[in-house]
Amino acid sequence: MEKWVVPNPFVPVLFATLRMVNVELADFSFNKDAANIGEIYLNISIRKLNAAVRIGLDTVTFIVSNPDWSLAPQLSSVFEAVSERIREILQLKPKSQETTLAFRVTPGTTDFKATTALLLNKNLAGDSLFLRNLAAS
């Protein structure tokens, strides 16, 4: 709770970190419609990657909308850099971490199996359509 003060300690550190992906101060905002303190978050739009980071009181959410999967390595790198800076600011490690990957696949010229191979941990994901296809190729 002490990190939610003015000036906010996240803004200058993450602004410097995210300059590499053209984030400006105008890309930082707080949600206006919070019904209670638990719903307050700092939103950072990463327009170049069609992504955002939301920092709440007890959660950090990394969001990508309609991603270009060829940018997956850059997205991972940016999100990891943000995660590292947040841990440095808080001087804490997260108690837990959850990852949700949801997407709609449409036909295209990109090799979907090869593009997503680095995003899937077959030991955690178990048997799936994508992993079976990866093993067969």
C-alpha positions in Angstrom: 0.0 0.0 0.0 2.9 2.4 0.7 3.9 2.3 -3.0 0.6 4.0 -4.0 1.7 7.5 -3.1 2.5 10.7 -5.1 4.8 10.6 -6.9 4.1 7.0 -7.8 7.4 5.0 -7.7 6.4 2.8 -10.7 6.0 5.7 -13.2 9.6 7.0 -13.6 11.2 3.5 -13.5 8.8 1.9 -15.9 8.8 4.9 -18.2 12.6 4.6 -18.5 12.3 0.8 -19.1 9.6 1.1 -21.7 11.1 3.9 -23.8 12.6 1.2 -26.0 9.1 0.4 -27.2 8.1 4.1 -27.7 6.0 4.4 -24.5 5.3 8.0 -23.6 4.0 9.6 -20.3 0.6 9.9 -22.0 0.5 6.0 -22.1 0.3 5.9 -18.2 -3.1 6.2 -16.6 -5.1 5.1 -13.6 -8.5 3.6 -14.0 -11.2 6.1 -13.3 -14.1 3.8 -12.5 -12.8 1.8 -9.5 -15.6 0.9 -7.2 -13.2 0.3 -4.3 -9.5 0.4 -3.5 -9.0 -3.2 -4.6 -10.0 -2.2 -8.2 -7.4 0.6 -8.6 -4.6 0.0 -11.0 -2.0 1.8 -13.0 -2.4 1.0 -16.7 0.6 1.4 -19.1 -0.3 1.1 -22.8 2.4 -0.3 -25.1 0.9 0.8 -28.4 3.8 -0.5 -30.6 3.1 -4.1 -29.4 -0.7 -3.7 -29.0 -0.1 -4.6 -25.3 -0.5 -3.2 -21.8 0.6 -3.7 -18.2 -1.8 -3.2 -15.3 -0.3 -2.9 -11.9 -2.8 -3.3 -9.1 -2.4 -3.4 -5.3 -1.9 -7.2 -5.3 -1.6 -8.2 -9.0 0.3 -7.4 -12.2 -1.4 -8.2 -15.4 0.3 -8.4 -18.8 -2.2 -8.0 -21.7 -1.8 -8.4 -25.4 -4.7 -7.8 -27.7 -4.8 -9.6 -31.1 -1.0 -10.2 -31.1 1.3 -10.6 -34.0 2.9 -13.8 -33.0 6.1 -12.9 -34.8 6.5 -10.3 -32.0 6.4 -13.0 -29.2 10.1 -12.8 -28.4 9.9 -9.0 -28.1 6.7 -9.2 -26.0 8.3 -11.7 -23.6 11.4 -9.5 -23.3 9.3 -6.4 -22.5 7.1 -8.2 -20.0 10.2 -9.7 -18.3 11.9 -6.3 -18.1 8.7 -4.8 -16.5 8.5 -7.7 -14.1 12.1 -7.3 -13.0 11.6 -3.5 -12.4 8.5 -4.2 -10.3 10.3 -6.7 -8.2 13.1 -4.2 -7.7 10.7 -1.4 -6.6 8.8 -3.7 -4.2 11.8 -5.6 -3.1 9.6 -8.7 -3.1 9.2 -11.8 -5.2 5.6 -12.8 -6.2 3.9 -15.5 -4.0 2.5 -17.1 -7.2 2.3 -16.5 -10.9 -0.4 -17.5 -13.4 -0.2 -17.4 -17.1 -3.2 -17.6 -19.4 -2.7 -17.7 -23.1 -5.9 -17.4 -25.1 -6.1 -16.9 -28.8 -8.0 -17.5 -32.0 -6.2 -19.2 -34.8 -6.8 -18.1 -38.3 -5.1 -19.4 -41.4 -2.1 -17.4 -42.7 1.4 -17.7 -44.1 3.1 -17.9 -40.7 4.0 -21.3 -39.4 1.9 -21.3 -36.3 3.5 -24.4 -34.7 7.0 -23.0 -35.1 6.0 -19.5 -33.8 4.3 -20.8 -30.7 6.8 -23.6 -29.9 8.8 -21.4 -27.5 5.6 -20.2 -25.7 4.5 -23.7 -24.7 6.0 -25.8 -22.0 5.0 -29.3 -22.9 5.8 -30.6 -19.4 3.2 -28.2 -17.9 0.7 -28.0 -20.8 0.4 -31.8 -21.2 -0.9 -33.4 -24.3 -2.5 -30.9 -26.7 -3.2 -30.5 -30.3 -0.3 -28.0 -30.8 2.2 -30.2 -28.9 1.2 -33.3 -30.9 1.7 -31.4 -34.1 5.0 -30.1 -32.9 6.2 -33.6 -32.0 5.1 -34.8 -35.5 7.0 -32.1 -37.4 
